[in-house]
Amino acid sequence: MIKLKNINKYYRQGSQRFHVLHDINVEINQGELVAIIGESGSGKSTLINIVGFLDDDFEGTYFYHNHPIHDYSRKQFSSLRNQNVGFVFQNFKLLRESTVADNVSLPLLYAGKRRQEIGARVAEVLNQVGLAGYENQLPKNMSGGQQQRVSIARAISTHPKFLIADEPTGALDTETSQEIMDLFKCLNRKEGTTITMVTHDPHVAEQCDRIIKIIDGRIVSDSKGGEYHANS
Ligand SMILES: Nc1ncnc2c1ncn2[C@@H]1O[C@H](COP(=O)(O)OP(=O)(O)OP(=O)(O)O)[C@@H](O)[C@H]1O
């Protein structure tokens, strides 16, 4: 589904150019649950932003379903992102003063769905993340774990082809992190949702099918996760 070939990424600051991703070659297949790990500053977010169509300013080729994304116009690139990717962030990125229903509705409104259809879909995804009936709550009155569930509901509302999660448990305590991880695993196993997540937490990474490790912008290992560790 996702194939990155010889990706190099540079950030420019004034006349200086920083080489932050080096010759990245990786494939992510439909249905996988992948962790990207590495030290702070190693390039994990930079990589995940490229995978999630947030950044197309890189060298090399990104094939999405065998099609090089650089062939798309700006408009097509935005549509590609809106129609294919759901995003989950460490700090939830919710509208804290808007209701849960309004937050989860947003991508559906952008996708041009009708009001009735939106209400039904919001109820459905809230049920899926264990927040049935929370439509009228405000995120600012909810716990971190509940807010992350709302953001996951928002991310999956439009049936994206894959999810990108940048430190989704980074702001949560151990127990709540595990609950969120259980939710991701459930989405992956039951719905077949492809998920790529950046994490600092080895216990989270171990529960993924694959662990890709980055050091200084280079993939240094790409191995199977260790579900058995997490369950033992
Ligand atoms: N917009 C930017 N402009 C310039 N340099 C940047 C920019 N974004 C990131 N960098 C630099 O690129 C490198 C990789 O950053 P990135 O955020 O991808 O790392 P990371 O592994 O996700 O780190 P963390 O775990 O701390 O979030 C770092 O040295 C960072 O300072």
The ligand as an SDF file (V2000), in Angstrom:
LIG
                    3D

 31 33  0  0  0  0  0  0  0  0999 V2000
   10.3650   22.4990   10.4940 N   0  0  0  0  0  0  0  0  0  0  0  0
   11.6300   22.2020   10.8050 C   0  0  0  0  0  0  0  0  0  0  0  0
   12.6430   23.0280   10.4340 N   0  0  0  0  0  0  0  0  0  0  0  0
   13.9270   22.7140   10.7220 C   0  0  0  0  0  0  0  0  0  0  0  0
   14.3160   21.6000   11.3590 N   0  0  0  0  0  0  0  0  0  0  0  0
   13.3660   20.7550   11.7540 C   0  0  0  0  0  0  0  0  0  0  0  0
   11.9740   21.0050   11.5120 C   0  0  0  0  0  0  0  0  0  0  0  0
   11.2380   19.9730   12.0230 N   0  0  0  0  0  0  0  0  0  0  0  0
   12.1440   19.1280   12.5710 C   0  0  0  0  0  0  0  0  0  0  0  0
   13.3900   19.5920   12.4100 N   0  0  0  0  0  0  0  0  0  0  0  0
   14.6410   18.9080   12.8510 C   0  0  0  0  0  0  0  0  0  0  0  0
   14.6950   17.6500   12.1880 O   0  0  0  0  0  0  0  0  0  0  0  0
   15.1660   16.6310   13.0670 C   0  0  0  0  0  0  0  0  0  0  0  0
   14.1260   15.5130   13.1730 C   0  0  0  0  0  0  0  0  0  0  0  0
   12.9670   16.0280   13.8320 O   0  0  0  0  0  0  0  0  0  0  0  0
   11.6730   15.1370   14.1320 P   0  0  0  0  0  0  0  0  0  0  0  0
   10.6760   16.0150   14.7920 O   0  0  0  0  0  0  0  0  0  0  0  0
   11.2770   14.4280   12.8950 O   0  0  0  0  0  0  0  0  0  0  0  0
   12.2850   14.0920   15.1700 O   0  0  0  0  0  0  0  0  0  0  0  0
   11.5180   13.1000   16.1440 P   0  0  0  0  0  0  0  0  0  0  0  0
   12.2890   11.8280   16.0930 O   0  0  0  0  0  0  0  0  0  0  0  0
   10.0810   13.0310   15.8030 O   0  0  0  0  0  0  0  0  0  0  0  0
   11.7270   13.8120   17.5480 O   0  0  0  0  0  0  0  0  0  0  0  0
   10.7720   13.8440   18.8600 P   0  0  0  0  0  0  0  0  0  0  0  0
   10.7490   12.4320   19.3760 O   0  0  0  0  0  0  0  0  0  0  0  0
   11.4980   14.7750   19.7660 O   0  0  0  0  0  0  0  0  0  0  0  0
    9.4350   14.3420   18.4200 O   0  0  0  0  0  0  0  0  0  0  0  0
   15.4750   17.3190   14.3940 C   0  0  0  0  0  0  0  0  0  0  0  0
   16.8320   17.6330   14.4290 O   0  0  0  0  0  0  0  0  0  0  0  0
   14.6400   18.5830   14.3470 C   0  0  0  0  0  0  0  0  0  0  0  0
   15.2360   19.6050   15.0870 O   0  0  0  0  0  0  0  0  0  0  0  0
  1  2  1  0
  2  3  1  0
  2  7  2  0
  3  4  2  0
  4  5  1  0
  5  6  2  0
  6  7  1  0
  6 10  1  0
  7  8  1  0
  8  9  2  0
  9 10  1  0
 10 11  1  0
 11 12  1  0
 11 30  1  0
 12 13  1  0
 13 14  1  0
 13 28  1  0
 14 15  1  0
 15 16  1  0
 16 17  2  0
 16 18  1  0
 16 19  1  0
 19 20  1  0
 20 21  2  0
 20 22  1  0
 20 23  1  0
 23 24  1  0
 24 25  2  0
 24 26  1  0
 24 27  1  0
 28 29  1  0
 28 30  1  0
 30 31  1  0
M  END
$$$$
